[in-house]
Amino acid sequence: MTVQPTTTQLATAGPTRVITGGVDTHQLLHHVAVIDEHLDQIADREFPATESGYRQVLDWMASFGLIGRVGVESTGAYGAGLTRFLLAAGVEVLEVRQPEKVTRNREGKSDAIDAYSAARQAATGAARGLPKLTTGVVEAIRTLKVARDGAVKDRTRAYSQLRDLVTTAPRSIHDELIGLTGPQRVRRAGGYRPDPARIGEPLQATKKALRTLARRIGHLNTEIADADRDLDRLTKTVTPSLLAMRQVGTQTAAQILLTAGENLDRMHSEAAFAKLCGVAPLPASSGKTGTRHRLNPGGDRDANSALYMVVVGRLKNHPETQTYLARRLSEGKTKNEAIRCLKRSLARRIYRTLKTDLQRT
């Protein structure tokens, strides 16, 4: 349904007026605001976060003039659906940040305030980030990895519960399982046959609880193995060159892809990618300390962790990396500083590799 402009809107919205939209996104409702070329507020309104709601958003904004661009919060989360819809309609979408603390202190907090802030960021150029595309294979990898990582966490929790039950179990079970490894305990506990008629006894109840946990772990193992097969196939299809790099496995490649996104060209340089991964050096020089840099706490911490694991793995078996570390240590750098340099160098190589692979797909 097209939202018809009011008489006032028709009088004030000339055919050449360019408006900018801003969206404060939520799970069920999005608050949308519109401003003009002079950053003056025109109107704001709530819309349902559904396909029909997205159509209403587009029609409503267009009723005020020509849509120049739209700033959207959380384009990869609550705003993902709206972002896909607007991009498909040919509207320029920019990723915006939540209002700065100084803005919150000055203006307060409401959905309307946040929506107008998003619009101003898009109009003034304060927001320049393009949203990730979520319509291709990288988005498929993300969804599979979410389920896979959740299963891994649940399996870890189940193993911990199994261990704790063995620790406090009646003597016969305790002595049987205490010296076994986790997988051995799962196999043994999965074969227990508790007596339902005696479930009120601690021994029988413990057998049933251990068997339940063992079966749960077995199901989770199947889920994880199935997800790993899918992720292995998809990452090999998207970025075979990245997987060919030393110490880069399927999970590392998947995480790097999720961080970079399918439209890598939204980052203008490898320095931007390094900053996104939290490995761009931050100056930490003062007084007599000389020129030094410190840990960058920003960026995607999962990507930062993935780069760290690659570097640590290479330090064990890669002569070139070991030589680099020795040279940096001889120059007076600490081991942590040398590892940061290695992560920065690795980010540069990964960016170039991704650029080649993603252009091929």
C-alpha positions in Angstrom: 0.0 0.0 0.0 1.4 3.4 -1.0 1.3 6.1 1.7 -0.2 9.3 0.1 1.5 12.6 1.1 -0.6 15.1 3.0 -1.5 18.5 1.7 1.3 20.1 3.8 3.8 17.6 2.5 2.8 18.3 -1.1 3.2 22.0 -0.5 6.6 21.7 1.1 8.1 18.8 -0.8 9.1 20.1 -4.2 10.1 17.6 -6.9 13.8 18.5 -6.5 14.0 18.2 -2.8 16.4 15.5 -1.7 15.7 13.9 1.7 17.8 11.6 3.9 16.4 8.9 6.0 17.6 7.4 9.3 16.5 4.2 11.0 16.8 3.1 14.6 16.3 -0.6 14.3 14.7 -3.1 16.7 13.6 -6.7 16.5 9.9 -6.0 16.0 9.6 -2.3 15.1 11.9 0.2 13.3 11.7 3.9 14.0 12.3 6.0 10.8 13.1 9.7 10.5 13.5 12.0 7.5 15.5 15.2 7.2 16.0 17.7 4.4 19.1 19.1 2.7 19.6 21.6 5.6 19.4 18.8 8.2 16.0 20.1 9.4 13.7 17.5 10.8 10.7 16.7 8.6 8.9 13.7 10.2 9.4 10.4 12.0 7.3 7.3 12.4 7.4 3.6 13.5 7.0 0.7 11.1 6.8 -3.0 11.6 10.0 -4.9 10.9 8.4 -7.1 8.2 8.4 -7.2 4.4 5.2 -5.1 4.2 6.6 -2.7 6.8 9.7 -2.2 4.6 7.5 -1.3 1.7 5.7 1.2 3.9 9.0 2.7 4.9 10.1 3.2 1.3 6.7 4.7 0.2 6.6 7.0 3.3 10.1 8.4 2.8 9.5 8.9 -0.9 6.4 10.9 -0.2 8.6 13.7 1.2 11.0 13.9 -1.8 13.8 12.2 -3.6 15.5 9.7 -1.3 19.3 10.4 -1.4 20.5 7.9 1.1 19.4 6.1 4.3 21.5 5.6 7.4 20.6 2.3 9.2 21.8 1.1 12.5 22.8 -2.6 12.9 22.6 -3.5 9.2 24.0 -6.9 10.0 21.5 -7.7 12.8 18.1 -6.0 13.5 18.4 -3.9 10.3 19.5 -6.7 8.0 16.1 -7.3 6.4 15.4 -3.6 5.8 18.9 -3.1 4.4 18.4 -6.0 1.9 15.0 -4.5 0.9 16.4 -1.0 0.4 19.4 -2.1 -1.5 17.2 -4.2 -3.8 15.1 -1.1 -4.4 18.2 0.9 -5.5 18.5 3.0 -2.4 21.9 3.9 -1.1 22.3 2.5 2.5 25.0 3.5 5.0 25.9 1.8 8.2 25.6 4.2 11.1 26.8 4.1 14.7 24.7 4.6 17.8 24.8 8.3 18.9 27.9 9.4 20.7 27.8 9.7 24.5 27.9 13.5 24.2 24.8 13.5 22.0 23.0 11.2 24.5 24.0 13.6 27.3 22.8 16.6 25.4 19.6 15.3 23.7 18.6 12.3 25.8 17.6 8.9 24.5 14.6 7.9 22.5 13.9 6.0 19.2 13.1 9.3 17.4 16.4 10.9 18.6 18.4 7.9 17.5 16.6 7.8 14.1 17.3 11.5 13.5 20.9 11.0 14.5 21.2 8.2 12.0 19.8 10.4 9.3 22.2 13.3 10.1 25.2 10.9 10.1 24.2 9.7 6.6 23.6 13.2 5.3 26.8 14.8 6.7 29.2 12.0 5.7 29.9 11.0 9.3 28.6 7.6 8.3 30.6 6.3 5.3 30.5 2.5 5.9 28.7 0.4 3.3 26.7 -2.5 4.8 27.7 -6.0 4.2 25.8 -7.9 1.5 23.8 -10.7 3.0 22.4 -12.3 -0.1 25.3 -14.6 -1.1 27.3 -17.6 0.1 29.1 -15.7 2.9 25.8 -15.2 4.6 25.1 -18.9 4.2 28.5 -19.6 5.9 27.5 -17.2 8.7 24.2 -18.9 9.5 25.8 -22.4 9.5 28.7 -21.2 11.7 26.2 -19.7 14.2 24.6 -23.1 14.6 27.9 -24.9 14.6 29.5 -22.6 17.3 26.4 -23.0 19.5 26.7 -26.8 19.3 30.4 -26.6 20.3 29.5 -24.5 23.3 26.7 -26.9 24.3 29.1 -29.8 23.9 31.7 -28.2 26.1 29.0 -27.6 28.8 27.8 -31.2 28.6 31.3 -32.5 29.0 31.7 -30.3 32.1 28.5 -31.6 33.6 29.5 -35.2 32.8 32.8 -34.6 34.6 31.1 -33.0 37.6 28.6 -35.9 37.9 31.4 -38.4 37.8 33.3 -36.6 40.5 30.3 -36.8 42.9 28.9 -40.2 41.7 28.5 -43.2 43.9 31.8 -45.1 44.4 31.1 -47.9 41.8 30.5 -45.3 39.0 33.2 -42.9 40.3 35.9 -45.6 40.3 34.8 -46.9 36.9 34.9 -43.5 35.1 37.2 -41.2 37.0 40.4 -42.4 35.2 38.9 -42.2 31.7 39.1 -39.5 29.1 36.0 -37.5 28.1 35.2 -39.5 25.0 35.8 -42.8 26.9 33.4 -41.7 29.6 30.8 -40.9 26.9 31.1 -44.3 25.4 30.8 -46.1 28.8 28.0 -43.9 30.1 26.0 -44.3 26.9 25.8 -48.0 27.6 24.3 -47.6 31.1 20.9 -49.2 31.7 19.3 -47.6 34.8 16.4 -49.4 36.5 13.3 -47.2 36.2 11.7 -48.9 39.2 14.6 -47.8 41.4 15.1 -44.3 40.0 14.8 -42.8 43.5 18.2 -44.4 44.3 21.2 -42.1 43.7 23.1 -44.9 41.8 20.3 -45.4 39.3 19.6 -41.7 39.0 23.3 -41.0 38.3 23.3 -43.7 35.6 20.4 -42.1 33.9 21.8 -38.6 34.1 25.2 -39.8 32.7 23.5 -41.7 29.9 21.4 -38.6 29.0 24.5 -36.4 28.9 26.4 -39.0 26.8 23.6 -39.2 24.3 23.4 -35.4 24.1 27.1 -35.2 23.4 26.7 -37.8 20.7 23.9 -35.8 19.0 26.0 -32.6 19.2 29.0 -34.4 17.7 26.8 -35.3 14.8 25.6 -31.7 14.4 29.1 -30.3 14.5 30.5 -32.9 12.0 27.6 -32.1 9.6 28.2 -28.4 9.9 32.0 -28.8 9.4 31.4 -30.7 6.2 29.2 -27.9 4.8 31.6 -25.1 6.0 34.6 -27.0 4.5 32.9 -27.3 1.1 31.6 -23.7 1.1 34.9 -22.0 2.2 36.8 -24.1 -0.4 34.5 -22.8 -3.0 34.7 -19.1 -2.0 38.3 -18.7 -0.9 40.6 -21.6 -1.8 43.7 -19.4 -1.7 43.0 -18.4 1.9 42.7 -22.1 2.9 46.0 -22.8 1.2 47.8 -20.4 3.6 49.8 -22.1 6.4 47.8 -22.6 9.6 44.5 -21.4 8.1 41.8 -24.0 8.5 38.1 -24.0 7.7 37.0 -22.3 10.9 39.6 -19.6 10.6 38.7 -19.0 6.9 35.0 -18.9 7.8 35.5 -16.3 10.5 37.7 -14.1 8.3 35.0 -14.2 5.6 32.3 -13.3 8.1 34.4 -10.3 9.2 35.3 -9.1 5.7 31.9 -9.7 4.1 31.1 -10.7 0.6 31.5 -7.1 -0.8 35.1 -6.6 0.3 35.3 -3.5 -1.9 33.4 -1.6 0.8 36.8 -1.3 2.4 39.1 1.0 0.5 42.4 -0.6 1.6 44.1 -3.3 3.5 44.7 -0.8 6.3 40.9 -0.5 6.7 40.7 -4.3 6.9 43.4 -4.4 9.5 41.5 -1.8 11.5 38.4 -3.9 11.2 40.3 -6.9 12.6 41.7 -4.8 15.5 45.3 -5.2 14.4 46.0 -1.6 13.2 48.7 -0.3 15.6 47.8 2.4 18.0 50.5 4.9 19.0 51.6 4.7 22.7 54.6 7.0 22.8 55.2 9.4 25.6 58.2 11.2 27.0 61.2 8.8 27.2 59.4 5.7 26.0 60.2 6.5 22.4 58.1 5.3 19.5 55.9 2.5 20.7 52.5 1.0 19.9 50.0 -0.7 22.0 47.2 -3.3 21.7 44.2 -2.1 19.7 41.1 -3.1 21.7 38.7 -2.2 18.9 37.6 -4.1 15.8 36.1 -7.6 15.4 37.6 -9.6 18.3 36.7 -12.9 16.8 38.7 -12.0 13.7 41.5 -10.8 15.9 41.5 -14.1 17.7 41.6 -16.0 14.5 44.7 -14.0 13.3 46.3 -14.6 16.7 45.8 -18.4 16.5 47.4 -18.5 13.0 50.4 -16.5 14.2 50.9 -18.7 17.3 50.6 -21.8 15.2 53.2 -20.5 12.7 55.6 -19.7 15.6 55.8 -23.4 16.3 56.6 -24.7 12.9 57.2 -21.9 10.4 60.9 -20.9 10.0 60.1 -17.5 8.4 57.9 -16.5 11.3 60.4 -17.8 13.9 63.2 -15.8 12.2 61.0 -12.7 12.2 60.3 -13.0 15.9 64.0 -13.5 16.7 64.9 -10.4 14.8 62.2 -8.3 16.4 63.3 -9.5 19.9 66.9 -8.5 19.1 65.6 -5.0 18.2 64.3 -4.6 21.7 60.6 -5.4 21.1 58.7 -7.6 23.5 57.2 -10.9 22.3 53.6 -9.4 22.4 54.7 -6.5 20.3 56.3 -8.8 17.8 53.1 -10.9 17.6 51.1 -7.7 17.0 53.4 -6.9 14.1 53.0 -10.4 12.7 49.2 -10.1 13.0 49.3 -6.8 11.1 51.4 -8.4 8.3 49.1 -11.4 8.2 46.1 -9.1 7.8 47.7 -7.5 4.8 48.3 -10.8 3.1 44.8 -12.1 3.9 43.2 -9.0 2.5 45.1 -9.4 -0.8 44.2 -13.1 -0.9 40.5 -12.4 -0.2 40.4 -9.7 -2.8 41.6 -12.1 -5.4 39.3 -15.0 -4.4 36.2 -12.9 -4.0 36.6 -11.2 -7.4 36.8 -14.7 -8.9 33.4 -15.8 -7.4 
